[in-house]
Amino acid sequence: PRSFGTEKPGYSLTSPWHRDPEMIIVTNGLIAGQAYRAKIKLEKSGIISATHFGALFVNLLVPEQGFGQYLKSGIPLMIYYNGNINIMAAVVNQSLVAYRIAPKAIIKKGFDIGLSGSIPELLKHFGLDTNSIINDCLQAK
């Protein structure tokens, strides 16, 4: 993991971090593992280069964490959260505005209503499982 700045506000799920990604996923908690597996599958299939994919883990307790400096205009931005997506989107939007970032597209998904079921069933239902994230990346690309 690589921290951004002195406050250690988040870390990259890719190493080393790169300055020229083709797309970026911003995530937190439970979905971070799904995003990482999606990244690995996309790389292994040759769809995306290991050096052109960004996945950021965001600490929602520090919304002014400055991870916006690692976002980039003109590329797809995917936001996944294991809760109300509007919470994560608000944190990301603060960074987009502060750093004047204009993504090519924004895809955002989270648990927006309460349901019961197994974790894999819920992830699939809300489009937060590895295969759904891969499909989102392919659509956004």
Secondary structure, 3 states (H helix, E strand, C coil): CCECCCCCCEEECCCCCCCCCCEEEEECCCHHHHHHHHHHHHHHCCCCCHHHEEEEEECCCCCCCCHHHHCCCCCEEEEEECCCHHHHHHHHHHHHHHCCCCCCEEEEEECCCCCCCCHHHHHHHCCCCHHHHHHHHHHHC
